[in-house]
Amino acid sequence: MALKTSIKQMVEEAESSIKTIPVAEAISLLDSDDHVFVDLRDVRELDHEGMVPDAFHAPRGMIEFWVDPESPYHKDIFASGKTFVFYCRSGWRSALSTKTVQDMGLDNVCHIGGGFGAWMEAEGPVVERPKKKKD
């Protein structure tokens, strides 16, 4: 069965209307107080590969709910006025997520071309995922 739209087409369409930054630029933003890196990968990916230092983990399946201030799941970080730098492993999920939140009205967002894979190839800094403290 052929689909009406392939994932490749969806990513290409998203990338045509969002800001994609190269990994070198992303690395240069690491110490910026005006930017928040948002890791959209599954927690198992974070455990296996690590993450960008100080990145906020927002699973792909929750991003729309966490961004929307009217959602009971809203996260205050998304109302901070900062610029969000989304990333995933290859840049596909982050492209789709960037497009979605832009469509929702969050304009201060971009994503890293090539994702965390490109980040690792460029030898960007990587840290282990912080473990949640048990009560």
Secondary structure as UniProt FT lines:
FT   HELIX           7..15
FT   STRAND          20..21
FT   HELIX           23..28
FT   TURN            29..31
FT   TURN            33..34
FT   STRAND          35..39
FT   HELIX           43..49
FT   TURN            53..54
FT   STRAND          56..57
FT   HELIX           60..62
FT   HELIX           63..67
FT   TURN            69..70
FT   TURN            72..73
FT   HELIX           76..79
FT   STRAND          83..87
FT   HELIX           92..104
FT   STRAND          109..112
FT   TURN            113..114
FT   HELIX           115..121
FT   TURN            122..123
//
